[in-house]
Amino acid sequence: MFTYQIDDEVSLAIPRPKTDAIPLFSLVEESRSDLAPWLSWVAGMQNVADEENFLRTVLENFGKGISVNLIIRYQKQVAGMISFNRFLQMDHSTEIGYWLGNKFKNRNIMHRAVIAMCKLGFLEYDVHKIEIHAAIDNVASNHVAQKAGFHLDGMVRASELLADGFHDANIWTLLKEEWQTDH
């Protein structure tokens, strides 16, 4: 397995569809009621085959340089996922997306994963700006961005179509020079 070890508890790993689909789908099932309001893909994730197909697709996208989706592991257990959803050549930016299973919350896992993704983005992918888009009423996701040192650039109206309709979204950014100052 190709793993990026963050610390003695948390690591990021390239997905293995056959191996990781079952624990990821189980985690989605256990956390469905908390994930579904904020992540539109949750409704379509109905079985292990759906998860396995998703993981195959993200590996194809990784190979094409379109996106990077990684599994978050906590004490060697699948805890969630984090990704660079896309890369924009125009402004050398990427956007981080993330989710964590309910049983792994409140352990500072996502903060560590976001900080690690920033390091990967700025050093390995040579991006200039990393963004996090979060529905304004998604308190947990906005907290992750703020705690990681992202700057709140503003709000975009009706930016995210979620299960209950359109939501305004906060746009958080971190520039390479800001990150270098802190690290």
Phi, psi and omega in degrees: 000138177269115188232143172249106183279119181275312178204194184287351180246326190244137175217163175243142183219146173293133183295146172244101189310311183295322185275320189268345183299317183294307180294327178292315180297319178301319179293319176298315180301312181296332187249006188309314184295331178272331181279319188305322180296337187248344185232110186295334183289342185300320182299327181275352181269089189255346181200175182298324179298321177300317180295316181297318177297319177300314181296323176297317180297317181291329175292321175298315179296324176298314180298329179272356181076020181277318183205170177224113178247126183234148175275135174269127176245137176237119184049045177070005177261144174295123184244341182164200178219156176217149186209158159264108187291331181192163175237129177254121180288329184305315181238014179052052182237166173216166179234132178268134170238154183199156170206153182224139176294148184307318185289354180252004181288159176065034176233011178067019182292311184294323177302312180296321180293319179294317178300318179295320178295323177298316178300314178297316182297313184283323184268319185267325182256357175051041175279157179263331184217138174242133181245152168231126177253127182220132174308139186299333180267006175270085187301315183297314182293320177296323178296320178301312181298314181296314181297329180280000176090015178286151180265132176280106181282328181156190183240140176247126183290142175046046187271337183234125175269111181248180186305326183259012178122192182282142178233145171289150182231142170277141175249116179253140178225154172224124179268152182305316182293330176291318180294318180297326178297323183272346186236000000 
